[in-house]
Amino acid sequence: MTTAFSPGIDPLTGLPDSYTDHSISREQSDKTKKTTQFHQLFVEELQDMLWADEHLLKLLRELEKAAENSSLKTMLNKHLTQTVIHVQRLREMFEKLKQQPKLEKCQGMAGLIAEAELLVEHTDRNPLVRDAAIIMAMQKINQYEMASYETMVTFAEQWGHFSIKELLLATLKEKWQTDTELANIAVIVMAP
């Protein structure tokens, strides 16, 4: 049996439109969609960050072997140790969200890693230039990661994920320290 649509009658409830406020239900539906989409964006960015840090581990080992300057080698080793902790923190965030990470290649980090590997390969004849290239590559990678962490701290706070925010902040502080150390080592490496 088909029912003809009657103007002024809500087809779902059969009540006159004046009895139902569609603007509220549409508004709630739009809000639910936005919340779901923001949550999905949040989780996807955490997945990118996890992929990035897991692949950074391999690069850091390679860069530490390639570095000549002892301060740079020490800093890369320290960053490697911190990155292991960063991966653990990211996995803890997924546990707090009751989510399993689905890792897909983070295109931004993949490009930065490939560039770092090329820089080291192209400067293998001159240790001073290679160290400068390693510093440059690591600062680019660190700045990329800091941008992600800074944004995610804001998202976590806005969405009430305060324990995740604290984990993100802990990592962000270490990234700031790494950035400062890289800049200081660059001055030493480039000194005449």
Phi, psi and chi 1 to 4 in degrees:
 res  aa     phi    psi   chi1   chi2   chi3   chi4
   1 MET       -  122.7  174.3  175.6  160.7      -
   2 THR   -98.7  142.8   48.3      -      -      -
   3 THR  -109.4  132.0  -41.9      -      -      -
   4 ALA   -72.9  143.0      -      -      -      -
   5 PHE   -73.3  129.6  174.0   74.1      -      -
   6 SER  -108.3  124.7  -58.6      -      -      -
   7 PRO   -59.5  137.8  -10.9   17.6      -      -
   8 GLY    86.5   -1.3      -      -      -      -
   9 ILE  -115.6  128.9  -58.5  -66.1      -      -
  10 ASP   -70.4  119.6 -176.1  -35.1      -      -
  11 PRO   -65.9  -23.5   19.7  -26.6      -      -
  12 LEU   -81.5  -40.5  -63.9  174.4      -      -
  13 THR  -101.6  -20.2   64.7      -      -      -
  14 GLY    75.9    5.4      -      -      -      -
  15 LEU   -94.5  155.8  -62.6  172.3      -      -
  16 PRO   -59.2  145.1  -21.1   29.5      -      -
  17 ASP   -53.3  -30.9  -81.0  -21.3      -      -
  18 SER   -64.1  -19.1   60.0      -      -      -
  19 TYR   -86.2  -19.0  -70.5    1.5      -      -
  20 THR  -119.5  139.2   55.0      -      -      -
  21 ASP  -106.6   94.9 -173.5   -8.5      -      -
  22 HIS   -67.4  -27.1  -68.9  -72.9      -      -
  23 SER   -63.2  -36.3   63.9      -      -      -
  24 ILE   -69.0  -46.9  -67.8  174.1      -      -
  25 SER   -66.3  -37.3   61.4      -      -      -
  26 ARG   -65.9  -41.1  -87.1 -171.1 -133.3  114.5
  27 GLU   -63.3  -42.9 -170.7  177.1  -63.2      -
  28 GLN   -64.8  -40.4  -71.9  171.2  -20.6      -
  29 SER   -63.7  -43.6  175.1      -      -      -
  30 ASP   -63.2  -40.7  -71.1  -14.5      -      -
  31 LYS   -64.6  -41.9 -170.1  174.0 -177.6  177.5
  32 THR   -62.5  -43.2  -59.3      -      -      -
  33 LYS   -61.2  -45.6  -79.8 -177.2 -170.0  174.9
  34 LYS   -62.4  -43.7  -74.5  180.0 -173.2  172.9
  35 THR   -60.6  -44.9  -59.4      -      -      -
  36 THR   -62.8  -43.6  -59.1      -      -      -
  37 GLN   -66.5  -40.3  -69.4  170.6  -13.7      -
  38 PHE   -65.5  -41.1  -85.9  118.7      -      -
  39 HIS   -61.6  -43.4  178.8   75.5      -      -
  40 GLN   -62.5  -42.9 -176.9  178.4   -6.4      -
  41 LEU   -60.7  -43.5  174.9   65.5      -      -
  42 PHE   -59.6  -49.2 -173.3   76.4      -      -
  43 VAL   -65.0  -42.6  169.5      -      -      -
  44 GLU   -63.7  -38.0  -73.0  173.4    0.8      -
  45 GLU   -68.3  -39.3 -176.4   59.5   24.0      -
  46 LEU   -60.7  -38.4  -73.5  175.4      -      -
  47 GLN   -64.2  -42.6  -70.6  172.6  164.9      -
  48 ASP   -60.3  -43.5  -92.1    6.4      -      -
  49 MET   -65.1  -37.6  -66.4  163.1   71.8      -
  50 LEU   -66.8  -45.9 -179.4   57.5      -      -
  51 TRP   -57.7  -46.1 -172.7   96.7      -      -
  52 ALA   -59.4  -48.6      -      -      -      -
  53 ASP   -68.8  -37.3  -86.2  -17.5      -      -
  54 GLU   -63.5  -37.6  -74.8 -175.9  -12.7      -
  55 HIS   -80.4  -24.7  -73.3   78.5      -      -
  56 LEU   -65.6  -31.7  179.9   57.5      -      -
  57 LEU   -55.3  -48.0  -69.9  170.3      -      -
  58 LYS   -62.6  -44.7  178.0 -179.3  178.7 -108.7
  59 LEU   -62.3  -42.9  177.1   67.2      -      -
  60 LEU   -60.3  -38.5  -74.4  167.0      -      -
  61 ARG   -62.5  -43.3  -72.1 -178.4 -170.2   99.9
  62 GLU   -65.0  -43.4  -67.8  172.2   12.0      -
  63 LEU   -67.6  -37.4  -64.7 -179.7      -      -
  64 GLU   -61.9  -40.8 -176.1 -177.2    3.4      -
  65 LYS   -66.2  -36.2  -73.1  178.5 -170.5  172.1
  66 ALA   -79.6  -23.5      -      -      -      -
  67 ALA   -69.6  146.5      -      -      -      -
  68 GLU  -102.3  -43.6 -176.1   74.5   22.1      -
  69 ASN   -67.2  130.2 -179.3  -79.2      -      -
  70 SER   -65.8  -36.6   62.2      -      -      -
  71 SER   -64.8  -39.1  -64.1      -      -      -
  72 LEU   -66.9  -43.6  179.5   56.7      -      -
  73 LYS   -59.4  -43.9  -79.8 -177.8  168.1  -65.3
  74 THR   -63.1  -44.8  -59.8      -      -      -
  75 MET   -63.8  -41.0 -168.2  -79.0  -47.9      -
  76 LEU   -65.3  -38.5  -70.6  166.9      -      -
  77 ASN   -65.5  -41.9 -175.3  -85.9      -      -
  78 LYS   -62.5  -42.8  176.7 -177.5  172.5 -173.6
  79 HIS   -65.8  -35.4 -167.7   47.8      -      -
  80 LEU   -61.4  -47.3  174.7   66.2      -      -
  81 THR   -61.0  -43.0  -57.2      -      -      -
  82 GLN   -64.7  -38.6  -73.7  177.2  -24.8      -
  83 THR   -65.8  -34.2  -56.9      -      -      -
  84 VAL   -59.3  -42.8  168.5      -      -      -
  85 ILE   -67.0  -37.7  -64.9  166.7      -      -
  86 HIS   -61.4  -41.7  -60.7  167.8      -      -
  87 VAL   -62.1  -43.8  167.8      -      -      -
  88 GLN   -61.1  -42.3  -68.6  168.4  -10.6      -
  89 ARG   -63.4  -43.6  -75.3 -176.7 -170.1  141.1
  90 LEU   -61.8  -41.7  -75.0  162.5      -      -
  91 ARG   -63.6  -36.9  -68.1 -159.3  173.3  -82.4
  92 GLU   -64.4  -36.6 -175.9  178.7  -19.0      -
  93 MET   -61.8  -41.7  -69.2  175.8 -143.9      -
  94 PHE   -63.8  -38.5  -78.5  102.5      -      -
  95 GLU   -61.8  -43.3  -71.7  173.4   16.8      -
  96 LYS   -63.5  -33.5  -71.3  179.4 -178.6  -64.6
  97 LEU   -84.5   -4.1  -68.7  168.5      -      -
  98 LYS    56.0   46.6  -64.1  177.8  178.2   35.6
  99 GLN  -126.7  146.7  -62.9  -93.3  -31.5      -
 100 GLN   -96.4  126.3  -75.0  -66.4  -33.5      -
 101 PRO   -68.0  134.7   21.5  -27.7      -      -
 102 LYS  -110.7   99.0  -63.1  173.1 -169.5  154.6
 103 LEU   -80.8  123.0  -60.6 -175.6      -      -
 104 GLU  -122.2  154.0  -67.4 -176.9   22.7      -
 105 LYS   -56.1  127.8 -173.0  176.1 -167.3  175.7
 106 CYS   -85.5  106.3  173.0      -      -      -
 107 GLN   -61.9  -38.3  -63.9  -61.8  -32.6      -
 108 GLY   -61.9  -50.2      -      -      -      -
 109 MET   -68.5  -37.5 -178.1   59.2   92.5      -
 110 ALA   -58.7  -40.7      -      -      -      -
 111 GLY   -66.4  -41.8      -      -      -      -
 112 LEU   -66.5  -38.5  -69.2  167.9      -      -
 113 ILE   -65.7  -45.1  -72.1  171.9      -      -
 114 ALA   -60.8  -41.1      -      -      -      -
 115 GLU   -64.0  -42.0 -179.1 -179.7   -9.0      -
 116 ALA   -61.7  -43.7      -      -      -      -
 117 GLU   -63.5  -39.6  -68.9  169.8  -21.7      -
 118 LEU   -66.4  -41.8  -80.7  173.0      -      -
 119 LEU   -59.7  -43.8  -77.8  170.0      -      -
 120 VAL   -65.7  -43.0  170.3      -      -      -
 121 GLU   -62.3  -39.5 -177.6 -179.0  -45.2      -
 122 HIS   -80.3  -11.2  -71.4 -126.6      -      -
 123 THR  -116.8   21.1   58.7      -      -      -
 124 ASP   -67.7  -13.7   66.5  -13.5      -      -
 125 ARG   -87.7  -17.9  -67.7 -173.1 -173.5  151.8
 126 ASN  -127.9  103.7 -174.2  -31.1      -      -
 127 PRO   -58.1  -36.4  -20.4   29.1      -      -
 128 LEU   -65.0  -45.9  177.8   65.9      -      -
 129 VAL   -67.4  -38.5  174.7      -      -      -
 130 ARG   -62.7  -43.7 -175.2  178.0   51.6 -118.6
 131 ASP   -61.0  -41.7  -76.5   -7.5      -      -
 132 ALA   -63.1  -40.1      -      -      -      -
 133 ALA   -65.1  -39.3      -      -      -      -
 134 ILE   -63.5  -44.1  -70.5  169.6      -      -
 135 ILE   -61.6  -46.1  -67.8  167.0      -      -
 136 MET   -60.6  -46.8 -178.7  173.0   62.4      -
 137 ALA   -62.4  -43.0      -      -      -      -
 138 MET   -68.3  -35.2  -76.6  -53.0  -56.8      -
 139 GLN   -67.2  -38.7  -77.3 -168.2  -60.4      -
 140 LYS   -62.0  -45.5  -74.1 -178.6 -179.2 -178.0
 141 ILE   -63.8  -45.4  -73.0  168.4      -      -
 142 ASN   -63.4  -41.8 -153.4   44.0      -      -
 143 GLN   -63.5  -40.5  -69.5  -69.1  -36.2      -
 144 TYR   -60.6  -46.7  176.8   82.4      -      -
 145 GLU   -67.5  -39.8  -72.1 -169.3  -54.1      -
 146 MET   -61.0  -39.6  -74.6  168.7   49.1      -
 147 ALA   -60.6  -43.1      -      -      -      -
 148 SER   -64.3  -47.5  -66.0      -      -      -
 149 TYR   -64.1  -41.3  -84.2   91.5      -      -
 150 GLU   -61.0  -44.2  -72.9  170.1   -8.9      -
 151 THR   -64.6  -42.9  -58.9      -      -      -
 152 MET   -68.1  -30.8  -66.8  -60.5  -77.7      -
 153 VAL   -60.9  -45.4  164.3      -      -      -
 154 THR   -63.1  -46.6  -58.0      -      -      -
 155 PHE   -59.3  -46.6  -75.4    2.7      -      -
 156 ALA   -60.7  -41.3      -      -      -      -
 157 GLU   -66.0  -45.3 -177.6  173.1    4.5      -
 158 GLN   -63.0  -32.2  -68.2  -59.7  -49.1      -
 159 TRP   -98.1    7.3  -69.9   99.4      -      -
 160 GLY    77.3   18.5      -      -      -      -
 161 HIS   -92.0   67.3  -62.5  -58.0      -      -
 162 PHE   -68.2  -35.5  -60.9  111.5      -      -
 163 SER   -69.8  -33.1   60.5      -      -      -
 164 ILE   -70.4  -39.1  -68.4  173.7      -      -
 165 LYS   -57.0  -43.6  174.8 -170.6  167.6 -168.6
 166 GLU   -63.9  -39.3  -67.7  -52.8  -46.3      -
 167 LEU   -65.8  -42.3  -67.3  169.5      -      -
 168 LEU   -63.1  -42.4  -69.3  163.8      -      -
 169 LEU   -63.5  -39.4  -85.9  173.2      -      -
 170 ALA   -60.0  -44.5      -      -      -      -
 171 THR   -68.2  -42.4  -61.4      -      -      -
 172 LEU   -59.3  -41.8 -178.8   56.6      -      -
 173 LYS   -60.6  -40.7  -72.7  176.2 -175.0  174.0
 174 GLU   -67.0  -35.2  -68.5  164.9   -2.4      -
 175 LYS   -67.6  -39.0  -60.9 -127.0  174.8 -109.0
 176 TRP   -60.9  -43.8  -75.3  -28.7      -      -
 177 GLN   -61.6  -42.9  -69.2  169.0  -16.4      -
 178 THR   -61.1  -42.1  -62.1      -      -      -
 179 ASP   -61.8  -42.5 -164.1   56.0      -      -
 180 THR   -64.5  -43.4  -59.5      -      -      -
 181 GLU   -62.3  -42.0  -71.5  175.5   31.1      -
 182 LEU   -61.3  -43.3  -77.9  164.8      -      -
 183 ALA   -63.0  -40.5      -      -      -      -
 184 ASN   -67.1  -40.0  -69.6  -22.4      -      -
 185 ILE   -68.0  -35.1  -66.4  168.8      -      -
 186 ALA   -58.6  -40.1      -      -      -      -
 187 VAL   -62.3  -41.7  170.9      -      -      -
 188 ILE   -67.4  -46.4  -65.8  166.9      -      -
 189 VAL   -64.0  -38.8  167.1      -      -      -
 190 MET   -87.9   -2.0  -62.0  -54.7  -65.0      -
 191 ALA   -63.6  137.1      -      -      -      -
 192 PRO   -69.5      -   14.1  -15.1      -      -
